[in-house]
Amino acid sequence: MSVMGPAKCPISGAASSTGSCPASRSASRMGPRGCAFSGFSQSSAQALYGAPQGPDAPQILQARETKTLVHLLLPTAPPKEKTAALTLKTVDSLTPSPDSVLAAALGSPARRVLQRAETVGPTTGWRDGYLSSTHGFCPPDPSASPIALAMSPGRVWSDLCNRMPGLVGRGKIREAILQLPMVSGGPETIPDSALWAATVCLGILASVYRYEERNDGTEGIVVGSGNVDRNMFLNAAGDAEDEELETKGIPRNIAIPLRAVCTRMGRPLPHLTQYDVSIYNFKLRDQTSVYPYPQRAENMDLRWPVFNDRAEAMFLLCMAEVHGAFTSGVELVVRCQEAIMEKDNEALLEHLVALKMIVDQLGPIFHKISVNPSSGELFANPVEWGQRYAKFSAPLSNRVPALSGLALPLFQLLDAFMGRQKYDTFLGLEALHLRAWLPLNHRAFITAVEKFYPMPEYVKSTNDSRLHGVLEGLVESYMGERGFMGTHRYKVYGFLEVVAKTGRTETNGGAGSADSEGRPWEEVHKTLSDSMIERLEPYRKNITLKPHEMRGCFEECRFRGKVTAREWIDTDEDRNTAKVSIGINDSGVTFGPGDRLTIMPLNSLSEAGKVADALGLVERLDEALRLGNGSASDWKRFRTHLSGIEGRDVQITVRDVLRRGKLQPMTKEMVMKVHILLRGSSSTLLKLLSSEEWPVVASLGDILGVAKKEVDEVVWEAAFGNQDLDWLSKLIPVEVPRTYSISSFEKGLLPDVIELTVSRAEHRLSPLLTGGKEVIRAGISSGFLNPRPSFEQAEYGADEDVLIGISRPLNFALPISPAAPVVMFAGGSGIAPFRSFWRARISGGAIGRNILFLGIQSRKKFSYEDELRDAVAYDGLELHTAFSRDRKALIYDPSTRTLVEADREPRYLDTTILEQGSMVTDLVMSTKQGGLGGYLYICGSVSVYETVIAGITRAIYKHRTGSKSAADDIIATAFAERRFMLDIFMTPQAMSFKQPVISVSQLARHTGHRDGSKTWIGVHGSVYDITDFLPIHPGGSLIVQASAGLDASKTFDDLAHTSNPEVMSLLSKYFIGHLAPKPAFSAPELGSLYDGWYDYLRTCVESITTLSFEVKSICKDTHIWFSGGLLNMGGVRKFYQFQSRLIQNGFSTLFGSKLQELFVKLTFTLVDTRGRSEGVLPDVMGRISRAGSSVAAGKAKKEIAAVGELVCASTTAQTFEKGLMGYARGICEADVRFLEGVREEICHGMDAFELIQSMKSSTLEKQRLFKLAGFLMSILERIAVRLEGFYNEIGEMSMYHPEMESNPARARWAVVRRRVRDGSFFVLARDVELDGQHSESLDFDQQLEMLSQPYEIQQRHQRATKRQSISFESIMAQATRDFQPREQRIEDFPSPPKRLAEAHAARANINNTQQSSYDQLQDSKAANRISQFMQSNLKAIRRLSRITTDQINSFTPQHAIAAPIYGAPSGSIKQIQYSSPAFRQRAESSPSKPPTQPLPPLPTHEKSQSISHQPGLWPGVQHKKKASLPKIPTYHTSPVAASQASSATSTASPSPLRYDSLSRNPSSASSDSSQGGERRVPRGGGRDRSLARMTMTSQASDTVSEMRFTNHINMLPQERYAAGPSRESSVDRGRMGRVRQEDGEGGLSRKGSLRGLDRAMEALRGAR
Ligand SMILES: Cc1cc2nc3c(=O)[nH]c(=O)nc-3n(C[C@H](O)[C@H](O)[C@H](O)COP(=O)(O)OP(=O)(O)OC[C@H]3O[C@@H](n4cnc5c(N)ncnc54)[C@H](O)[C@@H]3O)c2cc1C
């Protein structure tokens, strides 16, 4: 509709008769950015969705407005029925009400708001908020305000923002801010047109100042006085005490103008908003790239990034993009309101469909944020985001709005438009709060849409099924599980899992929710799903399930359709594949290319009939069922669902259950139900139950038919003869829907038909039921949609109604650009979605190539031949075929555009792909790699996928790369760039139980964190090796790796993967075995120990995987270490925070309460099983505490503190550039190696459980328990030794290696200067003399190394490691103290913040080095468990220990009850006082190395028999006297220890214990002055949620220095694991009755049965 004038914008096509730029709104020829014409006029987006275009839009709208009121309100004469009954009293009702007249006279409220905004906005710098018909919520020109700012004195702010990433990288941003001149924010300096930009700049500067203050190198470990430079920034610009919270502490030169500009913007308190940093903070890369809209993430950069990393950019740009996509949405919403005012249903329909098209895009836009490291610019690293941007984005105070997506105007508008009624959930309340802070235009617009002519109400009142359907589609598209909300939720889940595990303490959405489980990402998932339900409620009443639980269920099928045709598409006489048409006339269903249909299939009449016949239900088919509780609740939900769709109250009848229930194949659960009902009297069922593969190919009708002949009539009657049919709905569950790719493409507004390409699945009926005869059965759904032609009429009723739904896969859509080449690989019916692709591309005039590779068995099965030939002839398609069982080939001839018949060897698709290898390679390679950047799609079964990938890999290898792995990388890049997409047709395969059994420890060892190692995961009892799957996982590899080595069932369920057939079928390709279940221990103590140990292993594995995320980014990401060729403080800061966190918290989840829990329980078990408490136990906890406060640990901390000092001293840092990075790499490697060692130890313990369980049953329970506990205890001790070794190792490392640096002299000088400054230079000089070292003979570094070591460290290598032991009484007394409640303990754990802003602010205050909230909760739960354990074993502890009555009495049941409340254990958290010299000496000894010798083996079964219950014995003490005991294996922590071990003779009695509690930070406990007076800086109000940790000083003497084990146990035989436990049928074969003689298909061909079946089928044919 654009007017063709003399001047026309070459980009947008918009024209202006005046010759002025259509986007500038002034009389200037120049566009807002100086171009002659603008590409911003959005013509393509407007055209796409039917909103008025460019400069003509106002005229068009005005034309609409000129309608007369009569035209609007009284267009037709009232019908007679309406007038007839009216009297004088009532006749006035014929005329419109005053309200309506006024409303019509004024126009639609939304239009009024829009027009006002458009009129006033351009003259006031849009300070009321950007809002226009042509640009929606986006600024008409994103550069206009920044240009205005740059032309004002405020330019100083934007100039500084332009330098920001570089300055942040140097650690110099605060200095730069302080140097800014004071520029006022008043109108005399900052014009209105520059206000937005000024607000954004100043808001960012204030926030970054705060961020820097909190992350300046003092947030982690600080030793001594620290860097004097740190304080130079504090209050440098005046303390601003007079200021309010938002600008407190922020330099006045930005605080004052910030307040001024915010006030002018109508913000009562100064703050930065989410839309400031996203929608109003981008610049376009290519302004001519306007299709379908310019603001695409790939076409934008942040104007003022803070860190300049892609995680920051992707989040913000995607938010900008959703608003860019929505530019015409604002106009469409207004038009909907106008259509409702005018009661114009056709117009409303048109606008709603257009709006749905836009909303459909929101999910895929959000999905662009990729967690896949090889996805180039789309990669948003969660670790980076969590530790940097998430911290930066904290609000200026906790009373101003948080930076949250809820504040974005688009979502507020959609909520209002879709009639959201409830805002009661946490996020609901937050949304309302944030709405109150929106710019006034936005608030007015949203209110106009919400309060006037509400769309959902109107649609409901119309009875127009098309409108209902489109609204339903819109609901799903915005708030549904597969729509925007669902996509957002899943993205957040995966992202936050990584973020939360890598040390972030809080989460955005999780704030305010009860974080009871301690897994914040799961909490966020719940919070988001609550708010989804709240939104859905007006549409779906009584929602009882979480949204993800509805995936893969009938709930997804919300429309009705009819099978209207089944057609041949090839020459196969069996019609194995058919085109099936589903009529959807007037349903309002819309779909696009790549969309899928979900359908609830109906059982064939014969299958339903068999069941009816066997159960005697033929006469009762129309009887309504009383749906009770239990499994019938599915049917109840189904009834509600059906009633909702049909708009009336519907009953579930017997017929419904038989036609819509799951009758085939038989799961073990279903067979078991029948078996139990028949009291085990059917021998065939017994045989079936021992099957090795489940489910069994058979139907319920089959097994009932056979069983009926075997079972006594009385039993049968008792099972099924009941008048009450309650059992029926419990026996037969509701069928699950099937998915089909849509094969049709419709250009019109609403399609009438959906076409599918369905290939019939066929299975061989279980031979147990056929007496060995081969009987083939069709799959339920494919058999229903495409039955064998001869069955069609007989088996299914005509025109049967089916429930259907539409879903849009996130990863299977045509490229936006019509010029992009598309390559489709199809196997068999995999051609289904591609038919819609080529049709859409050809009819849309796409200029890019369309290439189809099609693999089928034979010429006979070549489908859609005519259509394909036409498409080829039209030059719309290049077709390459592969027939696997036919020599009659079809070859594509590009010159004649025909398919030529030829004789050729049969082949698979990979051969054809290889033949076209060069072309395929170019298409797979990205444009950056010099390729064509084609969009590739694979569709078909899993084996088709494998063949295609094999072909492509070979092609790339042949044509481009030197290795297969390089070829794999090219493919992985295509996947990561979202150019490679899959549509895998699956039918879940039967699971064989013959596969190997994989132990939990084997699984745990495969975390894949090392390059080239394997990644395994466990899901619902199966183990998968997903190493090869990682690069192609659509959600990115990090997310999957977060579950590596673990049982990921819960995550799978949460993400609805388990109910996603596509995921499960793809996964089946990677299946490697069954996960060993928990052994069935007869002693509950064993079971409980197992659970504790398993949990500990899980924690360790999680620690390894998530630690490796950070380690990888520290060690491999050059971006974090360098920016602009200079050392980036981002890297230094990150490493400092990361390592501080580890050391300060001492790997808290592994060495905190969880370990103590195991230790206490094992101690108790050992003593309890012996019945006495004499002897000593290893002082595991004491050893761990001492390791954390050892000299080595102190030295390591000092070094890390020195790294912190460099955070704000970039010049010095650059002097040590190489040393610093080398140090980071070395220490990170040590971290990982250490955790690997710990995991290995725990895995040994895990294996011991299985071994113990397999011991001869004659072994006494107590004996087993004792042996196991002893073994596990030895492992705990080894773990403690490893910790000591770890500290020793990292204590040796240093970043000062001047010889490595590019300028060694300067580096040396920097060291000396530092030493001189902190005074250590002189101290060290004295030490040199004392030691009599010849310093001249050593080089400078050696001197430093030597000198910097305290005397004790030099000595410690000469001392032996001594076994540190402790008595039972001491351990229990300590545990009693540690886990007794403290008064007012709840106050220690502030309740979770109530508001989002509070949460964000709290998060930013907590420094990065504190324990994550996840870790804290893990700890507190463990503390809770210990407390309960102590309580429940109180009597035994009393009996066994010699704890004084006073001590033991102090532990009461109340303690146990009180302890769980946020779990902080024990009395006051005191500073430990290691005062005695004896203690110090011990603490500083132990130069432990990780244990290297193999673990002491568990006993062989035989030997174990001979071990008597030794009274009062603990390893290493009494058994020395027992000559009869087997030889005790030992391991030594050092050679000296070994020598001393031989001299160890007796156990010294423990020295009196000091029951000092230790704070969470073991190092903080030490007041050892030799460590430079280490201090923890209580910055940012960090909550001390510390758990008191047990610390014990043990006896002073030389107790045994070797580890001894009472139980001589041989190593675990390896074969066990390979073979796995034999899985015998649980069915007692001996009880099997005689199988009766059967004939045919399980005896069903008997005449009598057939007659009954005919009758049943006949009855079923009857109408509902
Ligand atoms: C994304 C996708 C697209 C597909 N597109 C097509 C297509 O265009 N054309 C085509 O012919 N086939 C397609 N399929 C396969 C189709 O969904 C069915 O799996 C197939 O028709 C066999 O179903 P059936 O009922 O006949 O098999 P049955 O043998 O009756 O089913 C076997 C077992 O698998 C389970 N099962 C089968 N399918 C599903 C499912 N979708 N969800 C959950 N459980 C299931 C059944 O409950 C049963 O336990 C597609 C599958 C997927 C996942």
The ligand as a Tripos MOL2 file, in Angstrom:
@<TRIPOS>MOLECULE
LIG
   53    58     1     0     0
SMALL
NO_CHARGES

@<TRIPOS>ATOM
      1 C1          8.9390  -36.5540   15.9990 C.3       1 LIG1
      2 C2          8.3000  -37.7500   15.3480 C.ar      1 LIG1
      3 C3          7.7650  -37.6340   14.0830 C.ar      1 LIG1
      4 C4          7.2100  -38.7470   13.4790 C.ar      1 LIG1
      5 N1          6.6900  -38.6250   12.2240 N.ar      1 LIG1
      6 C5          6.2240  -39.7150   11.5830 C.ar      1 LIG1
      7 C6          5.7200  -39.6210   10.2600 C.ar      1 LIG1
      8 O1          5.6660  -38.5530    9.6750 O.2       1 LIG1
      9 N2          5.2920  -40.7500    9.6860 N.ar      1 LIG1
     10 C7          5.3350  -41.9630   10.3270 C.ar      1 LIG1
     11 O2          4.9250  -42.9430    9.7360 O.2       1 LIG1
     12 N3          5.7690  -42.0690   11.5840 N.ar      1 LIG1
     13 C8          6.2150  -40.9770   12.2320 C.ar      1 LIG1
     14 N4          6.6660  -41.0850   13.5220 N.ar      1 LIG1
     15 C9          6.5450  -42.3670   14.2270 C.3       1 LIG1
     16 C10         5.1490  -42.4580   14.8820 C.3       1 LIG1
     17 O3          5.0050  -41.4910   15.8860 O.3       1 LIG1
     18 C11         4.8650  -43.7810   15.5480 C.3       1 LIG1
     19 O4          5.8700  -44.0660   16.4490 O.3       1 LIG1
     20 C12         4.7560  -44.9140   14.5760 C.3       1 LIG1
     21 O5          3.7170  -44.6340   13.6740 O.3       1 LIG1
     22 C13         4.4520  -46.2260   15.3130 C.3       1 LIG1
     23 O6          3.3610  -46.0540   16.1440 O.3       1 LIG1
     24 P1          2.3750  -47.2390   16.4340 P.3       1 LIG1
     25 O7          1.3510  -46.8060   17.3790 O.co2     1 LIG1
     26 O8          1.8810  -47.7420   15.1290 O.co2     1 LIG1
     27 O9          3.3610  -48.2710   17.0600 O.3       1 LIG1
     28 P2          3.1110  -49.2760   18.2190 P.3       1 LIG1
     29 O10         3.8520  -50.4430   17.7850 O.co2     1 LIG1
     30 O11         1.6990  -49.4200   18.5170 O.co2     1 LIG1
     31 O12         3.8450  -48.6450   19.4170 O.3       1 LIG1
     32 C14         4.9450  -49.2880   19.9660 C.3       1 LIG1
     33 C15         5.2400  -48.7520   21.3280 C.3       1 LIG1
     34 O13         5.7950  -47.4970   21.1940 O.3       1 LIG1
     35 C16         5.0380  -46.5660   21.9290 C.3       1 LIG1
     36 N5          4.9870  -45.4070   21.0820 N.ar      1 LIG1
     37 C17         4.9490  -45.4130   19.7540 C.ar      1 LIG1
     38 N6          4.9530  -44.1600   19.2890 N.ar      1 LIG1
     39 C18         4.9690  -43.3610   20.3420 C.ar      1 LIG1
     40 C19         4.9780  -41.9870   20.5140 C.ar      1 LIG1
     41 N7          4.9760  -41.1560   19.4650 N.pl3     1 LIG1
     42 N8          5.0070  -41.4970   21.7600 N.ar      1 LIG1
     43 C20         5.0600  -42.3120   22.8160 C.ar      1 LIG1
     44 N9          5.0620  -43.6340   22.7130 N.ar      1 LIG1
     45 C21         5.0140  -44.1530   21.5030 C.ar      1 LIG1
     46 C22         3.6980  -47.1740   22.1190 C.3       1 LIG1
     47 O14         3.0690  -46.7650   23.2940 O.3       1 LIG1
     48 C23         4.0340  -48.6020   22.2110 C.3       1 LIG1
     49 O15         4.4110  -48.9040   23.4970 O.3       1 LIG1
     50 C24         7.2010  -39.9810   14.1470 C.ar      1 LIG1
     51 C25         7.7120  -40.0730   15.4330 C.ar      1 LIG1
     52 C26         8.2520  -38.9900   16.0230 C.ar      1 LIG1
     53 C27         8.8100  -39.0980   17.4050 C.3       1 LIG1
@<TRIPOS>BOND
     1     1     2 1
     2     2     3 ar
     3     2    52 ar
     4     3     4 ar
     5     4     5 ar
     6     4    50 ar
     7     5     6 ar
     8     6     7 ar
     9     6    13 1
    10     7     8 2
    11     7     9 ar
    12     9    10 ar
    13    10    11 2
    14    10    12 ar
    15    12    13 ar
    16    13    14 ar
    17    14    15 1
    18    14    50 ar
    19    15    16 1
    20    16    17 1
    21    16    18 1
    22    18    19 1
    23    18    20 1
    24    20    21 1
    25    20    22 1
    26    22    23 1
    27    23    24 1
    28    24    25 2
    29    24    26 1
    30    24    27 1
    31    27    28 1
    32    28    29 2
    33    28    30 1
    34    28    31 1
    35    31    32 1
    36    32    33 1
    37    33    34 1
    38    33    48 1
    39    34    35 1
    40    35    36 1
    41    35    46 1
    42    36    37 ar
    43    36    45 ar
    44    37    38 ar
    45    38    39 ar
    46    39    40 ar
    47    39    45 ar
    48    40    41 1
    49    40    42 ar
    50    42    43 ar
    51    43    44 ar
    52    44    45 ar
    53    46    47 1
    54    46    48 1
    55    48    49 1
    56    50    51 ar
    57    51    52 ar
    58    52    53 1
@<TRIPOS>SUBSTRUCTURE
     1 LIG1         1 GROUP 0 **** ****
